[in-house]
Amino acid sequence: MFIFCRLAKLACRYVALGILLDPAIYLRLPGPEAPYPVAADFEPPKRIFFRHFLPGYSTLSRSALKRATVLRLHWFFTASLLEYLMLSIGYDILVVLAVALHLDDPGQWDLYGNVMEVFTVRRYWLRWHHLIVYRPLVALAGKTVAGKTANCGGNIRRYIHNWLVFVTSGLMHSAVTFVMDPKKSLRCGYLGATKNYALQPLGMAIEAVFVRLWGLGERRAMSKLGHSGKRVYVVASRILGRALGRVWVFAFMTWAATFSHFSEEYCSIVSELSI
């Protein structure tokens, strides 16, 4: 039964990956322009996004802003989805073989966590994202931090530790990018992944401050409510907090990807057009 369920999951993930990679439906951007990303989508003026929603600031037309929104939604969801499907397919194959050959028992840990638990950047990486190289990277960063930050406070040491873990992981991803296409990497850059990963602790620090302020506000509000009011407030606060958290994760991840990758994407598309 275990093998059958795993094979069913494998088949579903394979179909989903085929749909995701199908050029006919992979991305359909709105507007009269090309339905796929073009160089103009990554030009410097288009790299500013969230400020266009402020009153009186936007310099983009409604169709251009809609197109930019769809592009960023695509980047955010498919970046995680593509990696999830590819790694999960490989993992399912290994699990089926291991159980079928009696090399392991069916009690397997999941490669990915529950996406519904993602409402902070920290939880995105800790509760959802795979932890394939988590332990060796954490051990390496821990040894480095232990000798360099002996006089730092606990929070500072923790953020330095997190930053080293992410930078090391980013360098590994950038190395893969370089190996896959050295010429384009040298021409357009290949450190986008490193920049993106290096920004993640910044998001964690920002949300830690916000969570701290949110908690202070909650305690002040709770002190003024009765017993029944506190119960309603706790439920409402949890729902609102998690909803805002998911919006925050999307906003931060989108900004980080735009900041770190758009210049490389622009160069890549322009280079392909000039060939």
Contacts in CASP RR format, 6 or more apart in sequence:
PFRMAT RR
TARGET T0000
AUTHOR 0000-0000-0000
METHOD contacts of the structure
MODEL  1
MFIFCRLAKLACRYVALGILLDPAIYLRLPGPEAPYPVAADFEPPKRIFF
RHFLPGYSTLSRSALKRATVLRLHWFFTASLLEYLMLSIGYDILVVLAVA
LHLDDPGQWDLYGNVMEVFTVRRYWLRWHHLIVYRPLVALAGKTVAGKTA
NCGGNIRRYIHNWLVFVTSGLMHSAVTFVMDPKKSLRCGYLGATKNYALQ
PLGMAIEAVFVRLWGLGERRAMSKLGHSGKRVYVVASRILGRALGRVWVF
AFMTWAATFSHFSEEYCSIVSELSI
2 99 0 8 1.000
2 106 0 8 1.000
3 96 0 8 1.000
3 99 0 8 1.000
3 100 0 8 1.000
6 92 0 8 1.000
6 95 0 8 1.000
6 96 0 8 1.000
6 99 0 8 1.000
7 92 0 8 1.000
7 96 0 8 1.000
9 88 0 8 1.000
9 92 0 8 1.000
10 89 0 8 1.000
10 92 0 8 1.000
10 93 0 8 1.000
10 96 0 8 1.000
13 85 0 8 1.000
13 88 0 8 1.000
13 89 0 8 1.000
13 92 0 8 1.000
14 89 0 8 1.000
16 85 0 8 1.000
17 82 0 8 1.000
17 85 0 8 1.000
17 86 0 8 1.000
17 89 0 8 1.000
19 25 0 8 1.000
20 26 0 8 1.000
20 78 0 8 1.000
20 81 0 8 1.000
20 82 0 8 1.000
20 85 0 8 1.000
21 82 0 8 1.000
23 36 0 8 1.000
26 36 0 8 1.000
27 35 0 8 1.000
27 36 0 8 1.000
27 37 0 8 1.000
27 70 0 8 1.000
27 71 0 8 1.000
27 74 0 8 1.000
28 35 0 8 1.000
29 35 0 8 1.000
29 36 0 8 1.000
29 37 0 8 1.000
29 41 0 8 1.000
29 67 0 8 1.000
29 70 0 8 1.000
29 71 0 8 1.000
30 63 0 8 1.000
30 66 0 8 1.000
30 67 0 8 1.000
30 70 0 8 1.000
31 63 0 8 1.000
31 66 0 8 1.000
31 67 0 8 1.000
32 63 0 8 1.000
33 40 0 8 1.000
33 67 0 8 1.000
37 71 0 8 1.000
37 265 0 8 1.000
37 269 0 8 1.000
38 269 0 8 1.000
39 266 0 8 1.000
39 269 0 8 1.000
39 270 0 8 1.000
39 273 0 8 1.000
40 46 0 8 1.000
41 67 0 8 1.000
41 68 0 8 1.000
41 71 0 8 1.000
42 262 0 8 1.000
42 263 0 8 1.000
42 265 0 8 1.000
42 266 0 8 1.000
42 269 0 8 1.000
43 266 0 8 1.000
45 59 0 8 1.000
46 60 0 8 1.000
46 64 0 8 1.000
46 68 0 8 1.000
46 262 0 8 1.000
47 258 0 8 1.000
47 259 0 8 1.000
47 262 0 8 1.000
47 263 0 8 1.000
49 68 0 8 1.000
49 69 0 8 1.000
49 72 0 8 1.000
49 254 0 8 1.000
49 255 0 8 1.000
49 258 0 8 1.000
50 251 0 8 1.000
50 255 0 8 1.000
51 57 0 8 1.000
51 58 0 8 1.000
52 58 0 8 1.000
52 59 0 8 1.000
52 60 0 8 1.000
52 65 0 8 1.000
52 68 0 8 1.000
58 65 0 8 1.000
60 68 0 8 1.000
72 254 0 8 1.000
72 257 0 8 1.000
72 258 0 8 1.000
75 254 0 8 1.000
75 257 0 8 1.000
75 261 0 8 1.000
76 250 0 8 1.000
76 253 0 8 1.000
76 254 0 8 1.000
76 257 0 8 1.000
79 257 0 8 1.000
80 128 0 8 1.000
80 129 0 8 1.000
83 130 0 8 1.000
84 112 0 8 1.000
84 130 0 8 1.000
87 111 0 8 1.000
87 130 0 8 1.000
87 132 0 8 1.000
88 111 0 8 1.000
88 112 0 8 1.000
91 111 0 8 1.000
95 104 0 8 1.000
95 108 0 8 1.000
97 103 0 8 1.000
98 104 0 8 1.000
99 105 0 8 1.000
99 106 0 8 1.000
111 130 0 8 1.000
111 132 0 8 1.000
112 128 0 8 1.000
112 129 0 8 1.000
112 130 0 8 1.000
113 127 0 8 1.000
113 128 0 8 1.000
114 127 0 8 1.000
114 128 0 8 1.000
115 128 0 8 1.000
117 123 0 8 1.000
117 127 0 8 1.000
117 128 0 8 1.000
118 124 0 8 1.000
118 127 0 8 1.000
118 128 0 8 1.000
118 246 0 8 1.000
118 249 0 8 1.000
119 241 0 8 1.000
119 242 0 8 1.000
119 243 0 8 1.000
119 245 0 8 1.000
119 246 0 8 1.000
119 248 0 8 1.000
119 249 0 8 1.000
120 204 0 8 1.000
120 207 0 8 1.000
120 211 0 8 1.000
120 245 0 8 1.000
120 248 0 8 1.000
120 249 0 8 1.000
121 200 0 8 1.000
121 203 0 8 1.000
121 204 0 8 1.000
121 207 0 8 1.000
121 248 0 8 1.000
121 249 0 8 1.000
121 252 0 8 1.000
121 253 0 8 1.000
122 204 0 8 1.000
122 207 0 8 1.000
124 249 0 8 1.000
124 253 0 8 1.000
125 200 0 8 1.000
133 169 0 8 1.000
133 172 0 8 1.000
137 165 0 8 1.000
137 168 0 8 1.000
137 169 0 8 1.000
138 161 0 8 1.000
138 165 0 8 1.000
140 164 0 8 1.000
140 168 0 8 1.000
141 161 0 8 1.000
141 162 0 8 1.000
141 164 0 8 1.000
141 165 0 8 1.000
141 168 0 8 1.000
142 161 0 8 1.000
142 164 0 8 1.000
144 164 0 8 1.000
145 157 0 8 1.000
145 160 0 8 1.000
145 161 0 8 1.000
145 164 0 8 1.000
148 160 0 8 1.000
149 156 0 8 1.000
149 157 0 8 1.000
149 160 0 8 1.000
152 160 0 8 1.000
159 201 0 8 1.000
159 204 0 8 1.000
159 205 0 8 1.000
162 200 0 8 1.000
162 201 0 8 1.000
162 204 0 8 1.000
163 198 0 8 1.000
163 201 0 8 1.000
166 197 0 8 1.000
166 198 0 8 1.000
166 200 0 8 1.000
166 201 0 8 1.000
167 194 0 8 1.000
167 197 0 8 1.000
167 198 0 8 1.000
169 197 0 8 1.000
170 193 0 8 1.000
170 194 0 8 1.000
170 196 0 8 1.000
170 197 0 8 1.000
170 198 0 8 1.000
171 194 0 8 1.000
173 193 0 8 1.000
173 194 0 8 1.000
173 197 0 8 1.000
174 190 0 8 1.000
174 191 0 8 1.000
174 192 0 8 1.000
174 193 0 8 1.000
174 194 0 8 1.000
177 185 0 8 1.000
177 190 0 8 1.000
177 192 0 8 1.000
177 193 0 8 1.000
178 185 0 8 1.000
178 190 0 8 1.000
184 268 0 8 1.000
184 271 0 8 1.000
187 267 0 8 1.000
187 271 0 8 1.000
188 264 0 8 1.000
188 267 0 8 1.000
188 268 0 8 1.000
188 271 0 8 1.000
189 264 0 8 1.000
189 267 0 8 1.000
190 264 0 8 1.000
192 260 0 8 1.000
192 261 0 8 1.000
192 264 0 8 1.000
193 260 0 8 1.000
195 259 0 8 1.000
195 260 0 8 1.000
196 256 0 8 1.000
196 257 0 8 1.000
196 259 0 8 1.000
196 260 0 8 1.000
196 261 0 8 1.000
199 256 0 8 1.000
199 259 0 8 1.000
199 260 0 8 1.000
200 256 0 8 1.000
203 252 0 8 1.000
206 252 0 8 1.000
207 245 0 8 1.000
207 248 0 8 1.000
210 248 0 8 1.000
214 241 0 8 1.000
218 233 0 8 1.000
218 237 0 8 1.000
221 233 0 8 1.000
222 230 0 8 1.000
222 233 0 8 1.000
222 234 0 8 1.000
225 233 0 8 1.000
END
